[in-house]
Amino acid sequence: MSNQGLPPLASQGVFTASTSITIDAPRNIVWDVLMDWGSYHEWNPFVRNQCIADASKKPLPASQQTPRAGAHLLIHPVHIPPSFDPPKIFPASSGFVIITTMDSDNYRCAWDTVGYPSWLLTTERWQTLVEVVEDGRKKTRYESIEVFGGLLAYLIRIFAGSGLQAGFSAMAEGLKKRSEERSCLDATL
């Protein structure tokens, strides 16, 4: 699905989940929060943790947890619907992807699902931070989109589409709250 370093078009898939939110914090602070996967359980009700893993999904040691293009990323647990509580009806799900873009200079990252034939399932997720000016102040707009394709995408849309969209929105809200708290804390130091 890759569009040569650009986020995918919604028309390239069966369905998308996306979000956009303005955060009253500098991009570098928002990026640090977004890339601190080990603290996701503190603020992210959708994706509670993610880590660099080998091709067999075994997490790598802490010394090898630097995000980079070409690395495998284990995303677990994923709560659909988003919640800080343990799952009630269905167990938490997980994702296994390969990082395709890790661009700290331009504050963007992307990954694709691995482990499925492309006719069965493809996903491509992008997360970007863009500097914006609102009310005469520099702020950050967080944008994220994931495009789902293949036959399984139809079932995912039916059974989990609204939950995925709620998860994207909840993650954005959590990122906003955590980043703005961190920015206020930094301003008082």
Solvent accessible surface area in square Angstrom, and as a share of the most:
residue,aa,sasa,rsa
1,M,68,0.30
2,S,75,0.48
3,N,45,0.23
4,Q,176,0.78
5,G,28,0.27
6,L,103,0.51
7,P,51,0.32
8,P,6,0.04
9,L,104,0.52
10,A,58,0.45
11,S,101,0.65
12,Q,77,0.34
13,G,24,0.23
14,V,32,0.19
15,F,24,0.10
16,T,43,0.25
17,A,1,0.00
18,S,47,0.30
19,T,22,0.13
20,S,66,0.43
21,I,27,0.14
22,T,37,0.22
23,I,0,0.00
24,D,46,0.24
25,A,3,0.02
26,P,65,0.41
27,R,67,0.24
28,N,80,0.41
29,I,18,0.09
30,V,0,0.00
31,W,20,0.07
32,D,80,0.41
33,V,1,0.01
34,L,0,0.00
35,M,34,0.15
36,D,61,0.31
37,W,13,0.05
38,G,53,0.51
39,S,11,0.07
40,Y,1,0.00
41,H,99,0.44
42,E,96,0.43
43,W,14,0.05
44,N,0,0.00
45,P,16,0.10
46,F,6,0.03
47,V,4,0.03
48,R,30,0.11
49,N,62,0.32
50,Q,8,0.03
51,C,23,0.14
52,I,1,0.00
53,A,3,0.02
54,D,49,0.25
55,A,77,0.60
56,S,89,0.58
57,K,106,0.45
58,K,134,0.57
59,P,72,0.46
60,L,42,0.21
61,P,77,0.49
62,A,92,0.71
63,S,103,0.66
64,Q,87,0.39
65,Q,47,0.21
66,T,93,0.54
67,P,33,0.21
68,R,107,0.39
69,A,60,0.47
70,G,50,0.48
71,A,6,0.05
72,H,42,0.19
73,L,0,0.00
74,L,32,0.16
75,I,15,0.08
76,H,86,0.38
77,P,36,0.23
78,V,14,0.08
79,H,13,0.06
80,I,60,0.31
81,P,100,0.63
82,P,31,0.19
83,S,37,0.24
84,F,107,0.44
85,D,75,0.39
86,P,107,0.67
87,P,63,0.40
88,K,171,0.72
89,I,150,0.76
90,F,156,0.65
91,P,116,0.73
92,A,27,0.21
93,S,54,0.35
94,S,67,0.43
95,G,24,0.23
96,F,23,0.10
97,V,8,0.05
98,I,51,0.26
99,I,1,0.01
100,T,59,0.34
101,T,23,0.13
102,M,40,0.18
103,D,29,0.15
104,S,60,0.39
105,D,126,0.65
106,N,91,0.47
107,Y,40,0.15
108,R,60,0.22
109,C,0,0.00
110,A,0,0.00
111,W,7,0.03
112,D,34,0.18
113,T,34,0.20
114,V,40,0.23
115,G,78,0.75
116,Y,108,0.41
117,P,63,0.40
118,S,83,0.53
119,W,161,0.56
120,L,46,0.23
121,L,16,0.08
122,T,33,0.19
123,T,8,0.05
124,E,3,0.01
125,R,11,0.04
126,W,6,0.02
127,Q,3,0.01
128,T,22,0.13
129,L,2,0.01
130,V,55,0.32
131,E,82,0.37
132,V,25,0.14
133,V,101,0.58
134,E,69,0.31
135,D,135,0.70
136,G,72,0.69
137,R,131,0.48
138,K,141,0.60
139,K,27,0.11
140,T,0,0.00
141,R,79,0.29
142,Y,0,0.00
143,E,59,0.27
144,S,5,0.03
145,I,37,0.19
146,E,21,0.09
147,V,0,0.00
148,F,11,0.05
149,G,6,0.06
150,G,22,0.21
151,L,109,0.54
152,L,51,0.25
153,A,0,0.00
154,Y,102,0.39
155,L,92,0.46
156,I,44,0.22
157,R,104,0.38
158,I,118,0.60
159,F,165,0.69
160,A,25,0.19
161,G,12,0.12
162,S,98,0.63
163,G,12,0.11
164,L,18,0.09
165,Q,66,0.29
166,A,44,0.34
167,G,0,0.00
168,F,1,0.00
169,S,47,0.31
170,A,23,0.18
171,M,3,0.01
172,A,2,0.01
173,E,101,0.45
174,G,11,0.11
175,L,0,0.00
176,K,56,0.24
177,K,133,0.56
178,R,46,0.17
179,S,0,0.00
180,E,41,0.18
181,E,92,0.41
182,R,74,0.27
183,S,21,0.14
184,C,86,0.51
185,L,103,0.51
186,D,66,0.34
187,A,87,0.67
188,T,111,0.65
189,L,168,0.84
